[in-house]
Amino acid sequence: MKMMLKTMKRLDQRIEDTTFDQLKSLIIADQIKRKTPANIKEHFLDIWADLNDPLELAEKLDAYDSLRPGMKSNQIRLSRRKKNSGNPFQ
């Protein structure tokens, strides 16, 4: 509840009068932004503050992720799990 109140206060400072749908979109975009790794945020540094539409933000993050060289983060997590399967004798 405290986290939600902090988020609402922060959003209230940025926006004076919005509709419920706009506020909902801002909350979702804010949650996505908080969970985005720092190295990806650096790539979008010049437009990061203006990315308030969750669909646009998700599209840009997906496009960036598909253009990155190497393995995706999901594949890295899966390969680590397979190596550390919990059996010390393998």
C-alpha positions in Angstrom: 0.0 0.0 0.0 2.8 2.4 0.8 4.5 1.7 -2.5 1.3 2.5 -4.3 0.9 5.7 -2.4 4.4 6.8 -3.3 3.8 6.0 -6.9 0.6 7.9 -6.9 2.2 11.0 -5.3 5.1 10.9 -7.8 2.6 10.6 -10.6 0.5 13.4 -9.2 3.5 15.7 -9.2 4.0 15.1 -12.9 0.4 15.3 -14.0 -2.3 17.7 -12.8 -5.5 16.3 -14.3 -5.8 12.9 -16.0 -8.3 10.3 -16.7 -8.3 6.9 -15.0 -7.0 5.2 -18.2 -4.2 7.7 -18.5 -3.2 7.2 -14.9 -3.3 3.4 -15.3 -1.0 3.6 -18.3 1.4 5.8 -16.4 1.5 3.3 -13.5 2.2 0.4 -15.8 4.9 2.3 -17.7 6.5 3.3 -14.4 6.6 -0.3 -13.3 8.2 -1.4 -16.5 10.8 1.4 -16.2 11.7 0.3 -12.7 12.3 -3.3 -13.7 14.3 -2.4 -16.8 18.1 -3.1 -16.4 20.4 0.0 -16.2 22.3 -0.9 -19.4 19.1 -0.9 -21.4 18.0 2.4 -19.8 21.2 3.9 -21.0 20.4 3.1 -24.6 17.2 5.1 -24.3 18.6 7.9 -22.1 17.6 10.8 -24.4 13.9 9.7 -24.6 13.5 7.7 -21.3 11.6 10.5 -19.4 9.1 10.9 -22.3 8.3 7.2 -22.6 5.0 7.1 -20.7 2.9 4.9 -23.0 3.4 1.3 -21.8 2.7 -0.1 -25.3 5.3 2.2 -26.9 7.8 1.4 -24.2 7.3 -2.3 -24.5 7.7 -2.1 -28.3 10.9 -0.2 -28.0 12.3 -2.6 -25.4 11.3 -5.6 -27.5 12.9 -4.1 -30.6 16.1 -3.3 -28.7 16.2 -6.8 -27.2 15.7 -8.4 -30.7 18.7 -6.4 -32.1 21.1 -7.2 -29.3 23.9 -9.6 -30.3 24.2 -12.9 -28.4 21.7 -14.7 -26.3 18.6 -13.2 -24.8 18.2 -12.9 -21.0 15.7 -15.8 -20.8 18.2 -18.1 -22.5 20.9 -17.0 -20.1 18.7 -17.8 -17.1 17.8 -21.2 -18.5 21.4 -22.2 -19.2 22.5 -21.2 -15.7 19.7 -23.4 -14.2 20.8 -26.4 -16.3 24.4 -26.0 -15.1 23.4 -25.6 -11.5 20.8 -28.4 -11.4 21.4 -29.0 -7.7 23.3 -32.3 -8.1 26.9 -31.8 -6.9 28.1 -35.0 -8.6 27.4 -33.9 -12.2 
